[in-house]
């Protein structure tokens, strides 16, 4: 697939790798109150390579605003990552179910650590949390859990992203008796 991109008076030809979703295609985005139906109205393409220029779709522009989790906050946007898009409305509805997580401040601080604590001997230092200290996915997992803390839970979609992130940590093991284990249990994440 090839696309022409115009910048000022210049045209660039970029070969798009992979099979992006079509402009106009109906998609669904999971939300806390149910999935929303939107149409794809454009792509954002990351360009790489020299000659010829090639690129891949980084994200999609949709026909109306949706709420998505970015790092540890929720934002209203029309630009949506592929990981947040479903082509099956029923699957998106299932992914929209809310999993409530209520835990006290102490449990959260022990489970994910406190980024403001600098004393490495403190049980609240991030290196002493229930998350694996040496996994490259740990910051992403901590962000999702911080979002969970702020919102008293996650939709299934975000819980699944968290589960995949933690599963990628080869040394991650969690017991249900510790604070992180109890939180993951409420999110239906088991190891």
Secondary structure, 3 states (H helix, E strand, C coil): CEEEEEECCEEEEEEECCCCCCCCCEEEECCCCCCEEEEEEEEEEEEECCCCCEEEEEEEEEEEEEEEEECCEEEEEEEEEHHHCECCHHHHHHHCCEEECCCCHHHHHHHHCCCCCCCCCCCCCHHHCCCCCCCCCHHHHHHHHHHHHHHCEEEHHHHHHHHHHHHCCCCCCCCCCCHHHHHHHHCCCCC
